[in-house]
Structures are given as structure tokens and as C-alpha cells.
């Protein structure tokens, strides 16, 4: 493959994706990341309890090569506290039609109540793309007006309190969580962003606007 062709392929990739997919490197936890493998393993479960609500977080891609982050999660009350459970990660790279179909399939397979999509890139594009695939999907858009670290830190804190659980393993998502350092200036991975939108919707509810400054 020519250098120019490689540059075109990797132009929109995050540093993490480049290392894992192009350089075939195994990713070790970054000690400065908000998450770490020990934390994820401590909260991991084999099966989720009956969930009261399920949402699908969507972080739109910056191009055809960049992945569209798609993460499904649900929540329920246990021992007086609300817990969230990550149940699916069908994130993918592809055309708008392809990732919209993946979102819709995830929505129906997991019997989700709503899709939560970021509208920063392209206004109503995400909602329009998904509704073109299935007009009956319930949708809510969110807009980030503050930095990604500010959005991610409250979610990471919920993990530290034992309130967010991964149902099984999600290797690509977990690599992103354990290697993204907010202060490094590196692009925030799309799977991570989709997770943050989903968990924020479930565990913070109407306080989203306050937390995000929207």
C-alpha cells in the first residue's frame, strides 16, 4: 500500500484505532486514563437484571473511515441506587445508511426506549439518517457545549462507585476507555463518546443540560 493511500485511510482514525488496527499493537492501560481494566473487571457481570429503561447512545462519525459509536445500555434500581448496565456495542465504520441500520437493529434487538444522538456534527443529520431507516425509532438529540473530559468524568465516577457494569466483555470499547487521556489532546474515541451519552441519559436524566452546559 502506498504512503498516500495509507494517509487517506488513517486521516480520520483516532490514535487508539491507528495503533490497534494499523500497527496491530496490543493496548495496555494508560495510567492517566479515566478508566482502567481493574475497575471494569470489578464491576463486570455475566447477566443484567431486568432493566427498567434501555437507550442506545450514538456518536456520529467524522467520515466513512471513522467509526460510528453505537452503545446500548440500560438501568434499574438495586438496593436504593440506580445502576447502569452496558449490554451491546455494535459500533462500526461505514456509510450513513450502514451505521443507521446498525443503530436501528441495536434499538430493536435490545428493546430500547430511545436513541440518544449527538448533533454537533451536522445538526439534525443523525436523527434524519436514522429516521430514514426507521421512522418509528424514538430519538433524542444532545449537544455538547463543553469539553469531552467534563462529560466523561461524571460517568467514570459512577464506575468508581460501582454503579456501572459491563455485561460480558467489550474489547474495543474497553481499550478506548482505558487508553483515552483527556489532557493528551488525542481525539476522543467514538465508542467512548456513545457510552458517555447513554450512561449520562440513564443516570443523570434531566440534569444533562446542567452538567453539559447545554
TORKOL-4160 file (C-alpha; in steps of 0.2 Angstrom, whole numbers, padded with zeros to 4 digits, m for minus):
214
<pt num="1" X="0000" Y="0000" Z="0000"/>
<pt num="2" X="0007" Y="0017" Z="m0005"/>
<pt num="3" X="0010" Y="0030" Z="0008"/>
<pt num="4" X="m0003" Y="0042" Z="0001"/>
<pt num="5" X="m0016" Y="0028" Z="0002"/>
<pt num="6" X="m0012" Y="0024" Z="0020"/>
<pt num="7" X="m0013" Y="0043" Z="0024"/>
<pt num="8" X="m0030" Y="0043" Z="0017"/>
<pt num="9" X="m0036" Y="0028" Z="0026"/>
<pt num="10" X="m0029" Y="0034" Z="0043"/>
<pt num="11" X="m0034" Y="0053" Z="0041"/>
<pt num="12" X="m0049" Y="0051" Z="0052"/>
<pt num="13" X="m0044" Y="0037" Z="0064"/>
<pt num="14" X="m0040" Y="0041" Z="0082"/>
<pt num="15" X="m0023" Y="0037" Z="0089"/>
<pt num="16" X="m0030" Y="0022" Z="0098"/>
<pt num="17" X="m0038" Y="0015" Z="0082"/>
<pt num="18" X="m0022" Y="0018" Z="0072"/>
<pt num="19" X="m0011" Y="0008" Z="0085"/>
<pt num="20" X="m0024" Y="m0006" Z="0086"/>
<pt num="21" X="m0029" Y="m0008" Z="0068"/>
<pt num="22" X="m0014" Y="m0002" Z="0058"/>
<pt num="23" X="0001" Y="m0005" Z="0069"/>
<pt num="24" X="m0008" Y="m0021" Z="0077"/>
<pt num="25" X="m0002" Y="m0016" Z="0094"/>
<pt num="26" X="m0009" Y="m0023" Z="0110"/>
<pt num="27" X="m0015" Y="m0008" Z="0120"/>
<pt num="28" X="m0010" Y="m0008" Z="0139"/>
<pt num="29" X="m0020" Y="0003" Z="0151"/>
<pt num="30" X="m0014" Y="0021" Z="0152"/>
<pt num="31" X="m0011" Y="0026" Z="0170"/>
<pt num="32" X="m0018" Y="0043" Z="0166"/>
<pt num="33" X="m0035" Y="0037" Z="0158"/>
<pt num="34" X="m0051" Y="0039" Z="0167"/>
<pt num="35" X="m0055" Y="0021" Z="0167"/>
<pt num="36" X="m0044" Y="0005" Z="0170"/>
<pt num="37" X="m0046" Y="m0013" Z="0167"/>
<pt num="38" X="m0046" Y="m0017" Z="0186"/>
<pt num="39" X="m0061" Y="m0006" Z="0188"/>
<pt num="40" X="m0070" Y="m0013" Z="0173"/>
<pt num="41" X="m0067" Y="m0031" Z="0179"/>
<pt num="42" X="m0073" Y="m0027" Z="0197"/>
<pt num="43" X="m0090" Y="m0021" Z="0190"/>
<pt num="44" X="m0092" Y="m0034" Z="0177"/>
<pt num="45" X="m0107" Y="m0046" Z="0177"/>
<pt num="46" X="m0112" Y="m0061" Z="0167"/>
<pt num="47" X="m0130" Y="m0056" Z="0165"/>
<pt num="48" X="m0140" Y="m0040" Z="0168"/>
<pt num="49" X="m0155" Y="m0039" Z="0180"/>
<pt num="50" X="m0172" Y="m0034" Z="0172"/>
<pt num="51" X="m0170" Y="m0017" Z="0166"/>
<pt num="52" X="m0182" Y="m0003" Z="0168"/>
<pt num="53" X="m0175" Y="0008" Z="0154"/>
<pt num="54" X="m0164" Y="0005" Z="0139"/>
<pt num="55" X="m0156" Y="0018" Z="0127"/>
<pt num="56" X="m0144" Y="0017" Z="0113"/>
<pt num="57" X="m0130" Y="0031" Z="0113"/>
<pt num="58" X="m0124" Y="0036" Z="0096"/>
<pt num="59" X="m0109" Y="0047" Z="0092"/>
<pt num="60" X="m0108" Y="0050" Z="0073"/>
<pt num="61" X="m0093" Y="0048" Z="0063"/>
<pt num="62" X="m0082" Y="0061" Z="0056"/>
<pt num="63" X="m0081" Y="0052" Z="0039"/>
<pt num="64" X="m0083" Y="0035" Z="0031"/>
<pt num="65" X="m0067" Y="0028" Z="0039"/>
<pt num="66" X="m0071" Y="0034" Z="0057"/>
<pt num="67" X="m0082" Y="0023" Z="0067"/>
<pt num="68" X="m0099" Y="0027" Z="0072"/>
<pt num="69" X="m0100" Y="0024" Z="0091"/>
<pt num="70" X="m0116" Y="0014" Z="0095"/>
<pt num="71" X="m0118" Y="0008" Z="0113"/>
<pt num="72" X="m0133" Y="0001" Z="0121"/>
<pt num="73" X="m0136" Y="0002" Z="0140"/>
<pt num="74" X="m0150" Y="0000" Z="0152"/>
<pt num="75" X="m0153" Y="0005" Z="0170"/>
<pt num="76" X="m0163" Y="m0002" Z="0186"/>
<pt num="77" X="m0163" Y="0002" Z="0204"/>
<pt num="78" X="m0154" Y="m0010" Z="0216"/>
<pt num="79" X="m0153" Y="m0008" Z="0235"/>
<pt num="80" X="m0159" Y="0010" Z="0233"/>
<pt num="81" X="m0147" Y="0015" Z="0220"/>
<pt num="82" X="m0148" Y="0016" Z="0201"/>
<pt num="83" X="m0136" Y="0005" Z="0192"/>
<pt num="84" X="m0132" Y="0005" Z="0173"/>
<pt num="85" X="m0128" Y="m0010" Z="0163"/>
<pt num="86" X="m0119" Y="m0009" Z="0146"/>
<pt num="87" X="m0126" Y="m0023" Z="0135"/>
<pt num="88" X="m0121" Y="m0020" Z="0117"/>
<pt num="89" X="m0108" Y="m0012" Z="0106"/>
<pt num="90" X="m0111" Y="m0013" Z="0088"/>
<pt num="91" X="m0100" Y="0002" Z="0083"/>
<pt num="92" X="m0095" Y="0002" Z="0065"/>
<pt num="93" X="m0087" Y="0011" Z="0051"/>
<pt num="94" X="m0097" Y="0014" Z="0035"/>
<pt num="95" X="m0109" Y="0024" Z="0026"/>
<pt num="96" X="m0123" Y="0034" Z="0035"/>
<pt num="97" X="m0135" Y="0021" Z="0028"/>
<pt num="98" X="m0125" Y="0006" Z="0035"/>
<pt num="99" X="m0122" Y="0014" Z="0053"/>
<pt num="100" X="m0140" Y="0020" Z="0054"/>
<pt num="101" X="m0146" Y="0002" Z="0050"/>
<pt num="102" X="m0134" Y="m0004" Z="0064"/>
<pt num="103" X="m0142" Y="0008" Z="0076"/>
<pt num="104" X="m0160" Y="0003" Z="0072"/>
<pt num="105" X="m0155" Y="m0016" Z="0073"/>
<pt num="106" X="m0147" Y="m0012" Z="0090"/>
<pt num="107" X="m0163" Y="m0002" Z="0096"/>
<pt num="108" X="m0175" Y="m0016" Z="0091"/>
<pt num="109" X="m0164" Y="m0031" Z="0097"/>
<pt num="110" X="m0162" Y="m0023" Z="0114"/>
<pt num="111" X="m0180" Y="m0016" Z="0115"/>
<pt num="112" X="m0173" Y="0001" Z="0118"/>
<pt num="113" X="m0184" Y="0016" Z="0123"/>
<pt num="114" X="m0174" Y="0029" Z="0114"/>
<pt num="115" X="m0159" Y="0033" Z="0104"/>
<pt num="116" X="m0148" Y="0047" Z="0111"/>
<pt num="117" X="m0138" Y="0055" Z="0097"/>
<pt num="118" X="m0125" Y="0069" Z="0097"/>
<pt num="119" X="m0129" Y="0083" Z="0085"/>
<pt num="120" X="m0113" Y="0093" Z="0085"/>
<pt num="121" X="m0108" Y="0087" Z="0068"/>
<pt num="122" X="m0121" Y="0090" Z="0055"/>
<pt num="123" X="m0136" Y="0097" Z="0065"/>
<pt num="124" X="m0151" Y="0086" Z="0063"/>
<pt num="125" X="m0141" Y="0074" Z="0051"/>
<pt num="126" X="m0141" Y="0059" Z="0064"/>
<pt num="127" X="m0159" Y="0060" Z="0068"/>
<pt num="128" X="m0163" Y="0061" Z="0049"/>
<pt num="129" X="m0152" Y="0047" Z="0044"/>
<pt num="130" X="m0159" Y="0036" Z="0057"/>
<pt num="131" X="m0177" Y="0041" Z="0054"/>
<pt num="132" X="m0174" Y="0037" Z="0035"/>
<pt num="133" X="m0170" Y="0019" Z="0040"/>
<pt num="134" X="m0185" Y="0018" Z="0053"/>
<pt num="135" X="m0196" Y="0032" Z="0056"/>
<pt num="136" X="m0203" Y="0024" Z="0072"/>
<pt num="137" X="m0187" Y="0025" Z="0082"/>
<pt num="138" X="m0189" Y="0036" Z="0097"/>
<pt num="139" X="m0175" Y="0049" Z="0096"/>
<pt num="140" X="m0167" Y="0062" Z="0107"/>
<pt num="141" X="m0153" Y="0073" Z="0102"/>
<pt num="142" X="m0140" Y="0080" Z="0114"/>
<pt num="143" X="m0127" Y="0094" Z="0110"/>
<pt num="144" X="m0110" Y="0096" Z="0119"/>
<pt num="145" X="m0105" Y="0113" Z="0123"/>
<pt num="146" X="m0091" Y="0109" Z="0135"/>
<pt num="147" X="m0076" Y="0098" Z="0133"/>
<pt num="148" X="m0076" Y="0079" Z="0132"/>
<pt num="149" X="m0067" Y="0077" Z="0149"/>
<pt num="150" X="m0081" Y="0087" Z="0158"/>
<pt num="151" X="m0094" Y="0075" Z="0150"/>
<pt num="152" X="m0084" Y="0059" Z="0153"/>
<pt num="153" X="m0078" Y="0062" Z="0171"/>
<pt num="154" X="m0095" Y="0061" Z="0180"/>
<pt num="155" X="m0098" Y="0044" Z="0170"/>
<pt num="156" X="m0081" Y="0037" Z="0176"/>
<pt num="157" X="m0086" Y="0042" Z="0194"/>
<pt num="158" X="m0101" Y="0031" Z="0193"/>
<pt num="159" X="m0090" Y="0017" Z="0188"/>
<pt num="160" X="m0079" Y="0020" Z="0203"/>
<pt num="161" X="m0094" Y="0020" Z="0214"/>
<pt num="162" X="m0099" Y="0003" Z="0207"/>
<pt num="163" X="m0114" Y="0009" Z="0198"/>
<pt num="164" X="m0110" Y="0005" Z="0180"/>
<pt num="165" X="m0107" Y="m0013" Z="0174"/>
<pt num="166" X="m0102" Y="m0021" Z="0158"/>
<pt num="167" X="m0112" Y="m0037" Z="0154"/>
<pt num="168" X="m0099" Y="m0048" Z="0147"/>
<pt num="169" X="m0084" Y="m0041" Z="0138"/>
<pt num="170" X="m0082" Y="m0027" Z="0125"/>
<pt num="171" X="m0064" Y="m0027" Z="0120"/>
<pt num="172" X="m0064" Y="m0012" Z="0108"/>
<pt num="173" X="m0074" Y="m0001" Z="0119"/>
<pt num="174" X="m0064" Y="m0006" Z="0134"/>
<pt num="175" X="m0047" Y="m0002" Z="0125"/>
<pt num="176" X="m0054" Y="0015" Z="0121"/>
<pt num="177" X="m0059" Y="0018" Z="0139"/>
<pt num="178" X="m0043" Y="0013" Z="0147"/>
<pt num="179" X="m0032" Y="0022" Z="0135"/>
<pt num="180" X="m0040" Y="0039" Z="0132"/>
<pt num="181" X="m0032" Y="0053" Z="0142"/>
<pt num="182" X="m0042" Y="0069" Z="0142"/>
<pt num="183" X="m0027" Y="0080" Z="0144"/>
<pt num="184" X="m0017" Y="0072" Z="0130"/>
<pt num="185" X="m0026" Y="0081" Z="0116"/>
<pt num="186" X="m0030" Y="0065" Z="0107"/>
<pt num="187" X="m0046" Y="0063" Z="0098"/>
<pt num="188" X="m0060" Y="0056" Z="0109"/>
<pt num="189" X="m0065" Y="0038" Z="0103"/>
<pt num="190" X="m0082" Y="0036" Z="0096"/>
<pt num="191" X="m0087" Y="0021" Z="0106"/>
<pt num="192" X="m0082" Y="0030" Z="0122"/>
<pt num="193" X="m0092" Y="0045" Z="0117"/>
<pt num="194" X="m0108" Y="0034" Z="0113"/>
<pt num="195" X="m0106" Y="0026" Z="0130"/>
<pt num="196" X="m0105" Y="0043" Z="0139"/>
<pt num="197" X="m0121" Y="0049" Z="0131"/>
<pt num="198" X="m0130" Y="0033" Z="0135"/>
<pt num="199" X="m0125" Y="0032" Z="0153"/>
<pt num="200" X="m0127" Y="0051" Z="0156"/>
<pt num="201" X="m0145" Y="0049" Z="0150"/>
<pt num="202" X="m0148" Y="0034" Z="0161"/>
<pt num="203" X="m0140" Y="0040" Z="0177"/>
<pt num="204" X="m0141" Y="0059" Z="0176"/>
<pt num="205" X="m0158" Y="0061" Z="0167"/>
<pt num="206" X="m0164" Y="0079" Z="0167"/>
<pt num="207" X="m0148" Y="0086" Z="0174"/>
<pt num="208" X="m0139" Y="0083" Z="0157"/>
<pt num="209" X="m0141" Y="0101" Z="0152"/>
<pt num="210" X="m0134" Y="0107" Z="0169"/>
<pt num="211" X="m0119" Y="0095" Z="0168"/>
<pt num="212" X="m0115" Y="0099" Z="0150"/>
<pt num="213" X="m0119" Y="0117" Z="0150"/>
<pt num="214" X="m0131" Y="0115" Z="0136"/>
